[in-house]
């Protein structure tokens, strides 16, 4: 990794942490610069403005984290019921880089910036659509293999799984991890009802 690449990554890493804890609008470029010890010139060398940096953060940090922790694990199980349940259960039990009281980084940006900024809206929608489509594909494969009933609407199930997970992470800001086991119990029951 070159020095320029390390600087860009340091900016994105610090911006992610500050935005995750404080929100996008409350995090200024100056605060990001102060906490990364880079110059203003270095920031603007890599990003023409805060919006471009925020979009890069979604594409280069948030989307890959979702892929690594929630999408790639789906491939470990042939049965989509087990795949979906286990990928979410493992994420909830092992996700050490996300503080419950701060919620889900994706959901936070959806809530804060989705209604205000078209680029954020479209980029975040793309991340969520990809997640839904990946689960939908897994469900369709499961239908073909006989794990899931043929009449199940794969898109509706996939959307429900993603949206219910995001709702859990959002309300987790208030309830903490106390709801996780109840959620997982109900998720398993719902998924098993598809077979």
Secondary structure, 3 states (H helix, E strand, C coil): CCHHHHHHHHHHHHHHHHHHHHCCCCCCHHHHHHHHCCCHHHHHHHCCCHHHHHHHHHHHHHHHHHHHHHHHHHHHCCCHHHHHHHHHHHHHHHCCCCCHHHCCHHHHHHHHHCCCCHHHHHHHHHHHHHHHHHHHHHHHHHHHCCCCCCCCCHHHHHHHHHHHHHHHHHHHHHHHHHHHHHHHHHHHHHHHCCC
